[in-house]
Amino acid sequence: MRMLKIAVLAVLILPVTGCMNKKVVNPENESAAGQQIQNTAASPIFPIPLEVQIKVGKFIIDKETSILIPEKESKNDSFLAGLIFNELVDKYRQPVRILNRSSFSDEDKFILIGDLKNPLIGRYCRENGLLSDLKALGSEGYILSVRENNIVVIGNSEKGALYGLESLRQIIMKDENNLYIPQMTVMDSPQYPFRGIKLYLPGKENIPFFKRFIKDFVALYKFNKIILELNANMRLVKHPELNIGTVEFERHLNFSRLDRPPGQHQEYQNSSHQDNADGEILEKEEVADLVNYMRKFNIEVIPELPSLTHSYYLLFSHEDLAENPDQPYPDTYCPLKPEVYNIYFDVLDEYIDVIHPSVIHIGHDEWRMEKDLCELCRGKDYGQLYADDLSKIHDYLAEKGIKTAIWGDHLLESVTEKDHQTWKSSSGYQYKIPGALRPEQVLKLIPKDIIIFNWFWDDINNDKQVSDFGFQQVYGNLRPDIEKWDERSGIKGVMGGAPSSWAGTTEHNFGKDQISDFLGCSNLLWSEHYLAVDTLTFITESIITEIYTNFTGKSLPSDAGSTVVSLDISSHFNSTLSEGLDSIGSSNLISGTIKTGNKFFSLISNSDKNRRAITVSTQKNSSKPVPVQGIVINEDVNSIIFLHACAKEGYNRKAYDIIYNFSETAELLGWYEIIYEDGFIETIPIRYGLNILDWRWRTRISNSEKSKVKNTRNNYAYQASAVECSGNKTEPVTFFAYEWENARFGKIIKEINLKPVSYNKNNENAIILLAVSVTENNNVTGSKGIERY
C-alpha cells in the first residue's frame, strides 16, 4: 500500500458559499510539518490522493489572478483554462483573466494547467525538477502545486492534467474576506485504469441534469468510463418498429403498475428497464451530443445493448423470434433463428455510426427462459448455444475493431450451476433454466479478449476462476462494502470496476440512492486507502449540500446571499421530548444559536421551560393523527428552512423497486402545508432519506460499522444537511436542515401547517420539528406578524 502523507495541524469544517461543509486544512503551525494524519477522511481531496503535503500560507484568488495558456494554445489548453475560469466566475463570482503568454516570472500571480505538451508546463517542470516525479506517476498521474504566487497543475497526459484540475476545484475555499487555496503539493495517480459507472440513457428532460452529473460528479471524482444502456431508445432508421415497441412496452408496464414483466406461469423475469431514457426515443443528434460531451472530460462511453437475454426491446415487436413466443413479454431470443442477427447487427451498426465506440457491452446474463421449451433449441447443448451466439456477435464486432464485454455469470458453474437450474414460479409452476457452460467449453469456445463484468464477486473464488480462464475482468455492480479488497488487487486481469444505477437517470434517483455508493467506489478504484462504511457515510454527508447544488444546478437562497432569520415557533411546542415515541431526552439538546454553513437556527424551550419541539406522530393504535396548524409567517420570503428529524428509521428503497413511481420509494412521513394569503396551498412532502432522517442517525451509522452490518442505505438525506444538536458527544442527537425555496416570489406566505400521514396499525413514527428559519426578501423593511429571535 502506498502511504498517504498529509502534513497539517488540524482539519476544520468551514462554511463555503454554495459549498457547505467543505473540508479544509489549517496549517498555521509550521511545527506540524511532517506529521502524518491516520484518519484518511482528513484529506481535502476526494478520492484520497497518493500524497498530500500541506504548507503554511495561502494563494489568494483576486482580480490580479491570471490563468495562463501558451501563445499557441492547444484545444486542451483552452478547455482546461475555460473550466477553471468558469468555476471561479460562475460559482464564486470572482473575475479573473485568461492570458496567452510565452513565459512567466516568479512575480506573476497565475494559475497554469496542462500536460507536458504545454511549453509553459514543460518549463515549470524543468525549473523545479519535477519530470522524474511526474513520470513515476504514470499516464493518468498529476502533480498539483499551490504556492503563494502561483498554482500549477501538471499531468503526464491530458487525462492527468484534467484529474489535477478536478482536485484543484475541490480545494477552493472562501472565508469572509477572501477566496483562497491553502498552499500544498499533491502527487497522485489512480490504482485501477477502469473506473466506470453503469447507467441508463437519460430522457430528453433529464439531459441538462445528465451533463451536470458528468461535469460536476463523474469528472470531479475521477471516473473515466460510462457504461450507457441504450436498447432501442435512439431513433433507429432501419427498424422503427423497435422504437414503437419500446414506447409501447414502457406504457404497458407503467400503466399496469408493473416493475417487471410477469411470465406465462408467473415465472421470474426482471431487467425490463422500461425507464431507460424515461421510456422515450432520443434523436441520433442528441445521443451524439451526449457522447461528445463526455469525451470532452476524457470519459469513454461503452454502449450496452443486451443480447440473447433481457432483449425486450428486440422482441416486443418480434415475438416470433423469442424462445417462448407465448410469454406476455418475452426477453430471450432463440439463437437458432437467423433473423435475430439481421436485426441485432442493424441496431449495432446504427449505434456504432453515432458513437464510434472501442468496446460494446452485449449483456448475455441471467438466461432464465424455460429450457427445452423452444422447439429449435430442445435437446441441444445450451452451453454450445450460448457460446455460438456469443461468438457470432463477438466476431461481428471484432471485424469492426470493437471489443466485446459481457456479464459473466454463465461462465461459472459456481454461480449459475451445472447444466441447469430448477426454479419454481410464484404460481407453483416448476421448470428448468439454462445453467453455466462447462469449464472446458469456456476454455475452448469463448474468446479470451472478451471483457467480463463480474457482478458475482461476493465470493472471491469466482474472481480467481475468471482470471484462471484467461479473461480480463471488471467488478460490475460494485459497492463500497466489497470485502477482501486488498486481496483482490493481486488477482491477475482485474481492470477496475463500476457501480450501477438500475433506475432512470434522474436527479431524484441519483441523489436519493446513489451518492454514497458512487463516492465510495470512486475511492476504491482511484485510491489505495480503503474507507469503512461509517467513514464513507460521514464524508458523504459533509459534501451532500455541494452535491445537491451541483445536481440541481442552482444555489438555494441561504447559500446565494439571502439573509437568514430564525423564527420563534415556541408557542406551538407540544413535546418535552422526554417520553413516548419522540423521546430524545431534552437534556441532551443544546440551546441557543446553532449554525450549519450559511443556515442558522435558534433553539429554545417555550415559556414553561419544558417543551422543546413540535411533534406530530402516527401510532400503532390507529388513533387519528393530530396535525399542528397556524405556524405564522405573514411575509414574502425567499425560502423556509426546517430543522427536523423523525423518531425512528424509516424506509428508503431503491428507485428500481417502484419503477412506475420513483417518488414512493422514499417513505412519506407527512407534509408541510404552505398557506399563502390568497388561499393557495403548496405541499412539501417529508420523505425519509430524501429530506429527513432519524435523530439517532450518527449513532446508528457508527454502530453499523462496529457490528459489521454492511449497507449504504439510509445513511444521508440528499436534500438536507445533518446538524448535531447535542452537547454530549457520547449521546449524539442529529437533526436535518432542509431548505424549501418559495416558487411564488411576491406572494405573502400566511402560515405553515405540519401534518403526519395515516398509517396502518403496524406502523408508527413521529416528525419532530425543532426550529424554523426563513431567508428574507431583500426589500423587507418590517413584518406583519412574523416572530423573530
Number of C-alpha atoms within 10 A of each C-alpha: 8 9 11 22 20 29 23 26 19 14 16 13 14 18 21 21 22 25 27 23 23 26 22 21 24 17 22 13 12 13 11 17 16 14 14 16 17 10 11 18 19 19 21 22 20 23 24 24 25 23 19 22 19 26 24 18 17 18 22 22 24 15 10 12 20 21 22 26 26 19 13 12 15 13 8 18 21 16 16 20 22 14 15 19 20 15 15 19 12 11 14 17 11 16 16 19 14 16 14 14 14 12 13 13 9 8 8 12 21 24 21 23 27 34 22 19 14 20 18 21 21 16 14 18 19 11 10 8 11 14 16 10 14 22 14 12 19 16 17 21 26 33 26 23 19 22 20 16 18 22 22 23 26 32 31 22 18 24 22 27 27 29 30 29 27 23 25 21 18 18 18 22 22 19 11 8 6 12 19 17 24 23 23 23 20 22 19 27 24 25 17 16 17 21 27 30 24 22 22 26 29 28 21 16 11 16 18 15 18 21 17 16 22 20 20 19 19 24 20 22 23 27 28 20 23 24 22 21 24 21 28 29 27 23 21 19 13 12 16 14 16 26 24 18 19 26 18 17 22 21 15 14 19 19 10 11 13 16 20 20 23 17 18 16 15 15 21 16 18 14 16 20 24 28 22 26 26 22 24 23 20 20 14 19 12 16 21 16 14 20 21 16 15 22 14 12 22 19 22 21 23 23 27 23 22 25 27 25 20 26 24 30 28 30 22 23 18 19 20 16 21 26 26 23 20 12 18 14 23 29 31 27 26 22 21 16 15 10 13 20 16 10 16 18 15 15 21 18 16 18 24 17 11 15 19 17 17 16 21 26 23 22 22 23 19 21 21 22 25 20 22 18 15 17 11 13 17 11 11 12 12 20 21 15 16 21 18 16 18 23 16 12 17 21 15 15 20 14 9 11 12 17 19 25 24 22 23 23 25 24 28 20 17 16 16 20 18 16 16 20 16 13 16 14 14 11 9 11 12 13 18 17 19 24 26 25 28 18 15 10 14 21 15 12 17 20 17 14 14 20 23 26 25 24 19 20 19 12 12 15 13 20 22 18 16 24 17 14 16 17 19 21 26 24 24 22 19 25 21 25 19 14 14 11 14 12 9 16 15 10 17 16 19 24 19 23 28 28 25 20 21 21 23 26 23 22 17 19 20 21 21 27 28 20 21 26 24 25 23 28 29 25 25 27 25 25 23 23 20 19 21 14 24 21 17 21 24 19 21 20 21 20 16 26 26 19 23 21 18 19 24 16 14 13 18 20 25 24 22 12 14 18 16 22 20 21 21 21 26 20 13 18 20 16 20 22 21 15 11 10 17 23 14 18 12 19 13 15 20 16 15 9 12 14 14 18 20 20 23 22 25 20 25 22 20 18 11 7 9 16 20 27 27 23 28 24 25 24 18 12 12 14 13 13 15 15 17 18 14 14 22 20 24 20 23 23 23 23 22 23 25 23 24 28 29 28 21 17 17 21 16 21 19 20 24 20 16 18 23 20 13 18 16 15 23 22 17 19 24 23 18 20 19 23 22 20 15 10 10 11 14 16 15 13 17 26 22 27 28 25 24 29 30 27 26 19 23 20 14 16 21 16 13 15 15 10 8 11 12 15 16 21 17 24 24 30 25 25 22 25 26 27 19 20 21 18 14 13 10 8 14 18 26 24 28 29 27 23 23 17 17 18 10 13 13 12 15 16 24 21 18 22 16 23 22 24 20 18 19 13 12 9 13 20 22 22 27 24 21 24 25 23 24 29 25 20 18 11 7 10 7 8 12 10 11 16 16 13 13
